[in-house]
Structures are given as C-alpha cells and as structure tokens.
Amino acid sequence: SLAGFGYILPATFLSQMAAARFPDGAFAQLVWPIFGGAAIVGIALGIATRGLASNNRRLAFVLWAQALGVAAAAALPGFSGLLLGALLVG
C-alpha cells in the first residue's frame, strides 16, 4: 500500500496541485518534467547502488523518500513543497 500511496496518488495529482496553487504560472506545467527527470535520476541511482545494499533496504529508502515527498507537497506552501514533492516522489 505504501508504494501505491507514495507513487501512484502523487503522480496522479501533483500536477493538479500545482495548477491549483499557481493557476497562471508556468510552474504548473513544469511539475511533470521535474517529476520525470527525478524518476530517470532515481533509476540511474538504483542501478548504480545495487551492490551497496540489499533490495529490501533500497526499497525501504525509496518508500521513505516518497513519503517525505508526499508530506512536503501537502505541508509546505508554494513552490518549495511542490518542487520537493516532485523530486522525492519522482
């Protein structure tokens, strides 16, 4: 359930949160590219660190990072919360 809450829900609604917070701003349209870029970096880091820790530890780290991203997007106002959320969830 953490994987669904930490990735599927924020990925679905992060751009809508940005559009609601910045209705006339360009940032709302940048959330998806930031999210996607972070996902690419995350995959590369996962491949690069595959020998440093077990799969369970790496999965736990990723789930905690996603949880912090969800919390940041919900708790921090303005640009910083959504940026941190996109980076950590992506």
Order of alpha helices (4+ residues) and beta strands (2+ residues): alpha-alpha-alpha-alpha
